Amino acid sequence: MNKLILSLLLLAGFGSVSLAQSLDDYLVKAAENNPGLKAAYQDYLAATERGGQVSLPDPELQVGFFFRSMERFMGNQQADIRLMQMFPWFGMLKAQESEADQMALARYQLFLDAKNNLFYQFRTTWYALAELQQEIRITEENLEILRKYERMALIRFESASSSASGPNATPMASSSNSSVSAGAGGMNSMGNQSQSMSNSSKSSGMSSPSVMSATGPGMTDVLRIRLQINTLENDLQLLEANKVLLEVELNKLMNGDRDAEIANPEPLLPFELSIDKQLILDSISANNPMLAMYDAELLALESQKEMAKLDGRPMLGAGVNYMPFKPRIEDGMSMGGNDMIMPMVTMSLPIYRKKTHARIKEAELLQESLRFKKENTMNQLEIGWSKAIRDFEDANRKVELFDAQLELAKQNLSLLLTAYATNGQYFEEVLRAQQLVLDYEFSKIAAITKQYNSIAMLDMLSATSLNSYSN
């Protein structure tokens, strides 16, 4: 396959949004190496060879030899040689060429449709990888934030533990001793009771101030943070595994090694599409390869109808009959011996008309079937266009919504952090607010990716690029 010609064919309708140049590079590489697209292109090339198969019927040569020369007036005939060339009715060869050209064009449209589907699959996978990269970055940033929260909670916990085991412990002990000595009359009974209580306290682990603090709110805050850190670390591992899977998919679409390195996509940025929706639908009607394929097949069937009609006309033939003669000796004299050349004309008589009518009817029914298929395909394309427009507009609304929600969520988080730093309150709300910020960041990225996927779908349906309409 000529890669230069193929690349020129494939470059039409590239990326709808201006991203890194590497995406276009990868698309060219996928177009040149994808086995499915290669197969579609070879089918098209094979179809183009059908036009070269249109020609006159092969001439017929008949040669007959006599084991014993046939005695004729002109001498002894040794052989009978006939050469005949048949000619179809006027216009038959042109109709055959037209039918072959239209079928080749239909194969070319199938190749373009396969290219569009390959590019759509590659783009959506690329956008998914870009989304995943941003999710990994945001998850790592949130892990760092949670670790800062953990250090903050540990500082508060250690501070609370130190204050619980500090100077306040001594007055409590002296007060206890004075109360014991004040009850001299019941010293023995009180002493026994104190000893019992002391042993009970030691056995329950409540005698140590640090242990008492370990069960307080400070340690609970630390544990809550660690639970979220463990969850985010697990999520990060899943994101990394999904990244490997997407890279394998991209490499296989390019028919490359699954472990080959893929350049990191640039972050996806929100954009607006300034084009009338009806113009996109008109572009789909005018440029979609499947619709063009049906048009080509309809023309091919029209040529088949013409061929069937012309096949019902006589075929003419022209040829020559050559009969070599050997002189015959009669009464000592040579008689004859002159070879004979006789021009010949022949004509077929197509008197059986039933097959001609059946072939014409077959072509007409197939044309009607193709018209219904084209109409159904247009309906499906319009459904796809409607869904893509809806998804794009929904993504636009969600990007605006999540922008506003994210700003509010960050303000709420800032207020809660201030309250926690001041008096140690609302820590659970801090963690919830942090998770809400993370959720909105992920949702915004997903909405932007939905924008790009919607435009990729419209590009595939219309077989054009909407890049000039985006800003």
Secondary structure, 3 states (H helix, E strand, C coil): CCHHHHHHHHCCCCCCCCCCHHHHHHHHHHHHHCHHHHHHHHHHHHHHCCHHHCCCCCCEEEEEEEEEEEEECCEEEEEEEEEEEEECCCCHHHHHHHHHHHHHHHHHHHHHHHHHHHHHHHHHHHHHHHHHHHHHHHHHHHHHHHHHHHHHHHHHHHHHHHHHCCCCHHHHHHHHHHHHHHCCCCHHHHHHHHHHHHHHHHHHCCCCHHHHHHCCHHHHHHHHHHHHHHHHHHHHHHHHHHHHHHHHHHHHHCCCCCCCCCCCCCCCCCCCECCCHHHHHHHHHHHCHHHHHHHHHHHHHHHHHHHHHHHCCCCEEEEEEEECEECEEECCEEECCCCEEEEEEEECCCCCCHHHHHHHHHHHHHHHHHHHHHHHHHHHHHHHHHHHHHHHHHHHHHHHHHHHHHHHHHHHHHHHHHHHHHHCCCHHHHHHHHHHHHHHHHHHHHHHHHHHHHHHHHHHHHCCCCHHHEC
